[in-house]
């Protein structure tokens, strides 16, 4: 397998990205040995330090196993990788090696968001419920400035997830998209429609404040729903 030489800017990042995508897309199947550090350095036109750093990051993501003095073996990422891989892939500004990944992340955020809203309505303290109501008013008052609305909306969802009392949801929120699980990589026109639905956001906050778990879950799911037939649209965004 050959690779084009890289520019000198962010060399290890580029090597990491190329190898990551080659592994996830199946160009290097599970069980295969990667070329040696020397061979990779020659193929990419970089020094071995950059290759070593890239391999270290691949190992951290669960994509390879690096053996001292031995071959670097490709792992089955579906069995060994975690949410950090999704974050690395959605954070990349290139073609995704998993065509449906953006759709899949959006489906995940809809599921987590809906269940977090349900749990928040059930478990949140009075102070946490008030924080949700205050957060939705801050969001609403930011209209029509989409940038300010987006920041306030992210804060609202953090309040909801905190109120759910589910630490796993909170960690997923933090790790998957660095604090943007309620947003994900939403296509711009869909994100705009979602942000401008002030009525739904206020309804959600009121249902949480009233302790209506079923109602809060339904409204959150509708607000975050992924449209039928979205894979092609979202994958191309």
URZI-V197041 format. One record per residue. RES is the residue in three letters. PSI is psi in radians with two decimals (999 if undefined). OMEGA is omega in whole degrees, -180 to 180 (none if undefined). NEAR is the number of other ideal C-beta (glycine too) atoms within 8 Angstrom. Layout:
<<RES,PSI,OMEGA,NEAR> <RES,PSI,OMEGA,NEAR>>
This chain:
<<UNK,2.36,-179,7> <UNK,2.67,178,4> <UNK,2.58,176,7> <UNK,2.47,175,4> <UNK,2.61,-176,5> <UNK,2.80,170,10> <UNK,2.90,-176,5> <UNK,-0.14,-178,4> <UNK,2.26,178,4> <UNK,0.94,-174,5> <UNK,-0.86,-177,12> <UNK,-0.58,177,13> <UNK,-0.73,-179,7> <UNK,-0.71,177,11> <UNK,-0.81,179,16> <UNK,-0.82,-178,12> <UNK,-0.73,-180,10> <UNK,-0.79,-179,10> <UNK,-0.72,177,14> <UNK,-0.86,-177,14> <UNK,-0.60,179,12> <UNK,-0.63,179,11> <UNK,-0.84,-176,14> <UNK,-0.59,-179,12> <UNK,-0.11,177,8> <UNK,0.06,177,6> <UNK,-0.53,169,6> <UNK,1.76,-178,10> <UNK,2.76,177,6> <UNK,2.37,-180,7> <UNK,-0.37,179,5> <UNK,2.67,173,8> <UNK,2.35,173,7> <UNK,2.76,173,13> <UNK,2.79,180,7> <UNK,2.86,177,7> <UNK,-0.73,-179,9> <UNK,-0.77,-180,7> <UNK,-0.72,179,8> <UNK,-0.72,179,13> <UNK,-0.70,178,13> <UNK,-0.76,-178,7> <UNK,-0.70,-178,10> <UNK,-0.26,-178,15> <UNK,0.65,-179,7> <UNK,3.06,178,10> <UNK,2.91,-175,6> <UNK,-0.42,178,8> <UNK,-0.74,179,7> <UNK,-0.68,178,13> <UNK,-0.78,-179,15> <UNK,-0.72,179,9> <UNK,-0.72,179,11> <UNK,-0.74,180,12> <UNK,-0.65,178,14> <UNK,-0.76,180,9> <UNK,-0.65,177,10> <UNK,-0.67,178,13> <UNK,-0.69,179,11> <UNK,-0.56,179,7> <UNK,-0.09,-179,13> <UNK,0.44,-179,10> <UNK,-0.47,-180,14> <UNK,2.85,170,12> <UNK,2.07,-179,7> <UNK,2.16,179,8> <UNK,2.27,178,8> <UNK,2.10,179,4> <UNK,0.02,-180,3> <UNK,-2.96,-178,5> <UNK,2.65,172,7> <UNK,2.00,-174,11> <UNK,2.44,177,11> <UNK,2.34,178,13> <UNK,2.84,174,12> <UNK,1.72,-172,6> <UNK,-0.45,179,13> <UNK,-0.36,-179,5> <UNK,-0.32,-172,5> <UNK,-0.35,-177,8> <UNK,2.85,179,10> <UNK,-2.79,-177,6> <UNK,-0.43,179,8> <UNK,-0.55,178,10> <UNK,-0.74,177,13> <UNK,-0.72,179,11> <UNK,-0.74,-179,12> <UNK,-0.65,-178,10> <UNK,-0.78,180,13> <UNK,-0.40,178,13> <UNK,-0.29,179,7> <UNK,2.45,-178,9> <UNK,0.50,-180,3> <UNK,-2.95,-179,6> <UNK,2.27,-177,4> <UNK,2.31,178,11> <UNK,-0.30,174,9> <UNK,1.88,-169,9> <UNK,-0.61,-174,6> <UNK,0.19,-171,8> <UNK,-0.76,-179,12> <UNK,-0.79,176,13> <UNK,-0.76,-177,12> <UNK,-0.69,178,10> <UNK,-0.71,179,14> <UNK,-0.66,176,15> <UNK,-0.66,179,9> <UNK,-0.77,-180,9> <UNK,-0.61,178,13> <UNK,-0.75,180,12> <UNK,-0.84,-179,8> <UNK,-0.75,-180,13> <UNK,-0.76,-180,16> <UNK,-0.77,-178,13> <UNK,-0.62,177,12> <UNK,-0.67,177,16> <UNK,-0.73,178,17> <UNK,-0.84,-178,14> <UNK,-0.62,178,13> <UNK,-0.75,178,17> <UNK,-0.54,-179,16> <UNK,-0.73,-165,8> <UNK,-0.38,-171,8> <UNK,2.53,174,13> <UNK,2.96,177,6> <UNK,-0.69,180,6> <UNK,-0.70,180,6> <UNK,-0.64,178,12> <UNK,-0.73,178,13> <UNK,-0.64,179,9> <UNK,-0.64,178,10> <UNK,-0.78,180,17> <UNK,-0.75,178,11> <UNK,-0.69,-179,8> <UNK,-0.66,-179,13> <UNK,-0.56,177,13> <UNK,-0.63,174,8> <UNK,-0.75,177,11> <UNK,-0.83,-177,14> <UNK,-0.64,-178,10> <UNK,-0.27,-180,6> <UNK,-0.22,-179,10> <UNK,2.52,3,8> <UNK,0.37,-179,5> <UNK,1.79,-174,7> <UNK,-0.60,180,8> <UNK,-0.80,178,6> <UNK,-0.67,178,8> <UNK,-0.70,180,14> <UNK,-0.77,179,11> <UNK,-0.74,-180,9> <UNK,-0.61,178,12> <UNK,-0.71,177,13> <UNK,-0.68,178,12> <UNK,-0.68,178,11> <UNK,-0.83,-179,16> <UNK,-0.57,175,13> <UNK,-0.73,178,11> <UNK,-0.71,180,12> <UNK,-0.78,-179,16> <UNK,-0.67,175,16> <UNK,-0.71,180,8> <UNK,-0.35,179,17> <UNK,-0.40,-180,16> <UNK,0.22,-178,7> <UNK,1.85,-177,10> <UNK,-0.62,179,6> <UNK,-0.71,177,6> <UNK,-0.70,-179,12> <UNK,-0.73,179,11> <UNK,-0.66,177,8> <UNK,-0.73,178,11> <UNK,-0.77,-177,14> <UNK,-0.76,-170,8> <UNK,-0.64,-172,9> <UNK,-0.84,-179,12> <UNK,0.62,174,12> <UNK,0.82,176,7> <UNK,0.07,-176,8> <UNK,0.53,-177,8> <UNK,-0.60,180,14> <UNK,-0.21,-179,14> <UNK,-0.90,-177,11> <UNK,-2.78,178,12> <UNK,1.14,-176,10> <UNK,2.30,175,9> <UNK,2.47,-173,9> <UNK,-0.76,-177,7> <UNK,-0.57,177,6> <UNK,-0.70,180,9> <UNK,-0.69,179,11> <UNK,-0.81,180,9> <UNK,-0.69,179,8> <UNK,-0.80,-178,10> <UNK,-0.65,-176,10> <UNK,-0.05,178,9> <UNK,1.23,-178,9> <UNK,-0.66,-179,9> <UNK,-0.80,-180,6> <UNK,-0.71,179,10> <UNK,-0.76,179,14> <UNK,-0.70,178,10> <UNK,-0.74,179,9> <UNK,-0.82,-180,15> <UNK,-0.70,180,13> <UNK,-0.71,179,9> <UNK,-0.68,177,13> <UNK,-0.78,180,17> <UNK,-0.59,-179,10> <UNK,-0.09,180,8> <UNK,0.37,-180,7> <UNK,1.56,-174,9> <UNK,-0.80,-179,10> <UNK,-0.75,179,7> <UNK,-0.74,-180,10> <UNK,-0.72,179,15> <UNK,-0.77,-178,13> <UNK,-0.76,-179,9> <UNK,-0.75,179,13> <UNK,-0.72,-179,15> <UNK,-0.73,179,11> <UNK,-0.66,-178,8> <UNK,-0.63,-175,12> <UNK,0.08,-173,13> <UNK,2.51,174,7> <UNK,2.17,-178,9> <UNK,2.57,174,7> <UNK,2.40,-180,3> <UNK,0.24,-176,6> <UNK,-0.34,-173,10> <UNK,-0.80,-179,9> <UNK,-0.73,-179,7> <UNK,-0.81,-176,10> <UNK,-0.70,180,13> <UNK,-0.45,-178,12> <UNK,-0.10,-175,5> <UNK,999,none,8>>
